[in-house]
Amino acid sequence: MRTRPALAAAAASLTVLLTATGASAAVSAPDSLSAPAAATCGEGSVTVTATRSDAADTVRISVTNKSGRACVVDRIPTVTFGDLDGAAQPVPPVESSPYRLAAGGSAYASVRTVDPSAEAPRTVAHLTVAGDPSHHGTRFDGASLGSPGGIEVWEPVTTLWQPTRAKADAALAAATR
């Protein structure tokens, strides 16, 4: 059987065609050879937490997959503040993409709620954390985060989901120097 020369000829033809049109493409394995993609985690299959950090104006968050199979959330946690518009921005600035959570696995992120240069931060009664933007999220009031008078907010940022709390803290420290 002479499949290799036929495949090589097809690949060469594709390369010539792409070069001639100025296009480029990533070649991937046929679907039957690639690993199955994990579905988005259902909101009921994950638990999110938020806790006060030792660092000023910082909250630690996590998402845990309670299901018996791997699933994905967005690599950027969704963190919103009271009735303010918008969400914490990712550091570094990146586009959305999937973050895989193993069955029973967790991911961690750190959120800085106030930019140190803020002159007039706003105060909200609660923040909401979601593992994926398709989820409604879980609400955490200021008192549960060690801020009974409310959570100060100004230019909030979040790390991407990380495999450990230490990596989330380090990512925030590096990004906000």
N, C-alpha and C positions, 0 to 999 in steps of 0.2 A: 504494500500500500504506500502511495507517495503523497501523504498529506503535508509533510513539511514544505516541499517545494511549492505546493499550491498555496499554502498559507503565506509563505514568504512572498510569493508573487502578488497576492492580494494586499498584503501589508505595504509592499513597495508601490503598488498602484494607488493606495490610499494616501501614502506619503506624498507622491507626486501631485495628486489632486489637491491635497491640503496646501502644499507649497505653492502651487499655481494660483490658488484662490486667496492666499495669505491667511488662511484659517489654521487653527490648531485644535487638536482634540486629545483628550486623555483616553487611552485604550484600556478597557477593563475586561475582566474575565466574564464569560457568559454567566447569566443568572444562575444556572444550575451549579456552577463552581464557586460562586461567591457566598459568603456567610449570610444567613437571613437577617434582614434588618429588624431591629426591635421596634415595637410599636411605642407610641407616646404613652407615658405612664398616665393612667386614669387618676383623676384627683382623689378618688377614694382609695387608691392603692399606694399613696405616699403620705407620709407625715412630715410636716415642716415644724421647725422649732426656731425660736429667737430668744437669745439670752444676752444679758449685759456683758460687755467685755471689760477687762481691767483698764483698757485704753480709753481715754476720754472721747465722748461722742462716737463710740463704736459699738456696734451690735454684731454678735456672731449668730449666723443662721445655718440651718442644716435642712436637708431633705433626705428621707429614708424610704426606700422601696419596700413596702410591706408585702408585696405580692410574691408568688413563687416562681416568677420568671423575670428575666431582664427586660427593662423598658428604658425609654429615653425621656429626658426633660431638656429644656433649652439650656445651653451652657451659661446663659446669663440669667441669674435669679431675678425674679420680678419683685421689687420692693417699692411699695407706694406709701405715701405719708398723709394720713387723715384725708381731708378733702382737697388737698393740693393737687394741681395737675402734674402729670409726668411721674416718672419713676427714677430710682437711683441709676445713674449712668455707669456702664461697665468701665473698669480700668484693668488693662488697657482698652481703648475704644476698639470694639470688634463687632462683627455681624453675628447674628443668631446662627446657631448650628446645634445639632444634637449632642447631648452629654449622656453617655450610657451608665445606667445604674444596674448593677448586678442584683439578682434576687436577694433581698435582705440587705443590700448595700446602701451606704450613705455618702453624701457629698456635703462639703462645707464651704461657706463664703463669709467674708467679713464686710460689713457695711459701715462706712464713715458717714454720719448724718450731717455734720457741720464742717464746712471748709474753715480751717483755722483763721483765714483772713476775713471771715464774715463779720460785718459790722452790725447787722440787724437781722439775726436769724428769726425765723418764724417758729412758733410752737404749735404742735399738733397733739391731740389726745392719744392717737394710736398710729401704728404702722401695720401694713399688711404684707405678708410674704407668700409668694407662690413659687413652686418649683418649675412651673412652665406658664407662659403667658395665656395658655388656654384654660388655666385653672382660676377659680375665684380667689383662692388663697385663704390664709388663716390670719386673723386679726390679733394683734398683741397690744395691750394698752400700756401707757407710759409707766404705770406702777409696776407691772410685771417685768419691766426692763430697768427698774431702779430709778425711774424718773416720774415720781408721783405728780409733779407739777406739769408734766407734758414732755414731749420729745422735741428738742430743738432741731431745726432742719434748715440747711442752706447749702445748695450745690452738693447733694448727696451722691456718693459713689459706692459701687459694689465690686468686689472681685468676681471673677468667674467661679463656677463650682470647682472645688479642689478636692483631692482624695483625703486630706487630713485637715484638722483645725489649724495645725502649725503652718501648713502651706498656705492656707487662706490668710492667716495673720501676716505671714511674710510677704505675700503678694500685695496686700494692702499697704504695708509699710514701704515696700519698694516703689509702689506706684504713686504714693502721696508724699514723697520726700520733697 
